[in-house]
Every structure is written in C-alpha cells, then in structure tokens.
Amino acid sequence: MSKYGFRDNKIVTERVTTDDLAATTKVIGTSEIEDAAISAAKLASDAVETAKIKDSAVTIAKLESALQKGILSVGPLDVSGTTVWYVEFPFKVQIDKVIGVVTATLDATTNIQVKNAAGTMMTDGSFNLTSSEYSVGKFKSCSPSANNEIAADASMQIVSDGATSSGSILAVIHFTRKA
C-alpha cells in the first residue's frame, strides 16, 4: 500500500515524451482505492468524500426510507371552542409526531387530541398546553405510538377541548409515508 491509499500493484504509468521534449506521465492502468484511505483533509474543499459508498452506506433502500418522511403544517387553528379539524392525506401514512405551536395567546389550559380516521384517539396522542405555554411561540408535542395509521384518502382528526376562550395553534404533523 502506498502512502496515498493505492495498492502498489494496481497502478501502471508510462513516461510519454512529445515533440517539444516535455515529459509527462500518463496513467494507462486502473487503480483501486482502499476504504477510507483518503481522509477529508486530503480532499479539496469542494470535493466529496465517497470512501464509504463502497461499504453500501448509500443504498436505494436507505434513500427511499429517507424520502418517505414528511412534515405538514396546518393552521392557525382557533382552539377557543370544542372543535375537530380534519387533515386528509392522499396516501397511506403513519403519524409520528404532532406539535402544537401557540400562534395567538391562550387564556386557559387547553387539551389537544390526535385521532385516526375512525375517531379513535391515537395511543400517546394528546398534549396539554398549560399556563407555561400560553404565549405565542411556545409549543407542546405528542408522539403517537399506536392507532396512528391513516389510509390513503382518509383524514386524521385534531381535536381541541375548548377550555380556552381565546387563542390558536399551528399544528405541525410529522409523518411517514407507507406502502
């Protein structure tokens, strides 16, 4: 192994002389770079280190998995009365997290529930916005763990208990697209 990460017997060079007697070196064979033999410090600042691609660090399955994640923002939703909002998805999804961000000041503790298309509350699918979260910009979240799949062209529900007489939230929904 050379100090540059090439296997010593894998690179072949030939000295070529042109008419003006300027000598150049030309690679006439192939080379194989060992995994992670060239560190990022050895690469130019605008280069990409690809040493781990050889080890399947980037695969179609991994790319597809990353592309299935999505975020949808709905609102502002007026939570001053008992209200149900329906959020429809054109494809099957799993609801991973719902965040309620206060967009207009609340005057009382408000409970938000997240339900599936059948109206069943998702397991771990609720949160209370309490006095410490009444002001604009404060937030609370839940991460549903069961009953959290929504069929294609069906709607999930976001429900406010209406305990506050004023205020609104932005609902930020994290989901994973399912087959």
N, C-alpha and C positions, 0 to 999 in steps of 0.2 A: 504494500500500500504506500502510495506516495504521500507527501505532506498535504496535498490538495484533495485527497479523498479518492483518487483514481486508483484502480487496481493496476499494478505495474505492467502486467502483461496484456492489457486491453487497449492500449492506445499506440498507434503506429504513426510516425511522422516521416516526412520526406523533405529533404532540402531541395528547393527549387531555385534555379538561377534564371533570370530573364536576360534579354539582350543588353540592358543597361548595366548588367553585372550587379544588380541589387539582389541580395539573397533574402528569401522569405521562407517561412516554414509553413507547410500545408498539412492539415490532418487528412490522412487517407484511410483511416480505420474508424472504428467506433469505440466508445468508452462507456463504462458503467459506473455511476457514482454510488458509493455506499450510502445507506440510510443515515441521514443527519450528519454526514461528513463535512458538509459546508454549513457553517453557522450563519446566523443572520448578520453578524458583524462582518462577515466576509463578502456579503452581497451589497450591491449598490442600494442606495436609499429608495430608489424607485423600482426595485426588483421584488419578486415574490418568492418566499422560501417554500419549496414544494417537496421537501425531503420526506414528509410523512404520507404523501399520496401513494407511494409505493406500498405502504402498510394498510391500505384501504381506509385511511382516515376520512376520505371523501368518497361516499358511495351514493348511488341513486336512492337507496332506501333512506339514508340519512338526510339527503336533500329533500326528498318527498315528505319526511316526517317534519322537518322544519317549516316547509311550505304549508302544512295543514293548520298551523296556529293562526289565530286571528283575534282582532280586537274591534269591538263595535261600541260606539258611544251613542247614548240615547238621552235626549233631554234638551233643555231642563224639564224635569217632571215636577209639577206642583203637588207637594205632599201635604197640603193643608186640609185635605179631606180623605176619607177612605176611598182609595182609587186603585184600579187594576189597569196596568199598561200591558199591551201585547206586543211582543217583538218576534216577528216572523223570520225564519231562515229558509232560504231556497234549497238548502242541502242539509243532510243529517249532521248534527253537531253534538258535542259533549260540552256542557258549561263547566269551565274550570274555576272561574272566579268572577265575582261581581263586586264592583267598588261603587260606593255612593259618595259623590263629592258634593258638598253643600255649595249651591250657587246663589241662594238667597237665604238670609238668616232665619233659622228656626226659632220658635218660642217655647218648644217643649220636646221632651224625648220622643223620638219617632222610630217605630219598628218597620223595617223593610224586609219583606219575604220574597224569595225567588221560588217560583213553581214551574213544574213541567207543563206540557200541553194539556194533560188531564186535570190540571189544577191541584196536583199533589205537591206539597212542599218538598223541595229537594233536601236531602239529608245534609245538615250543616249549612242550610241555605237561607240564613237570616242574620240580620245585624241591627243593633240599636244605635241611632245617632243620639247621644246623650248630651248633657249640658256642656261638656268639654268639646263637643264637635258642632255646636250650634252655628258658629260663624263661618262666613264664606271662605272656601278653600280647605276646610277641614274635611276629613273623609274617614270612612269605615268600610270594611270589606268582609266577604264570606267566600269560602271555597267549598262549594258543594261536592260531596263525595259519593252520592248515590241518588237515584231518581233524577239524574241530571242530563239525560239524553233527550234531544228534541229531533223528531223525524223531519225529513225534508218537507218543506211547505207547511210546517206546523209552527205554532207560536209558543214561546215561553211566556211566563207572566211575572211581572214585577208588581208587588202589592204594598201599598202604604196603609198603615193602620189609622191614619188621620188624626193622631193625637195632637198634632201641632195645628195652630190656626193660621200659620203663615210659613212660607219657606219653599224651597225647591232644591232638587238634587240633579246631578248629571249621573246617569248610570253607565259605568264602563264595564262592558262584558268581555271577558277573556274566554275564548272557545277553541276547541279542536275539531276540525272537520273530520267526519267519519265516513267510511265506505258504505 
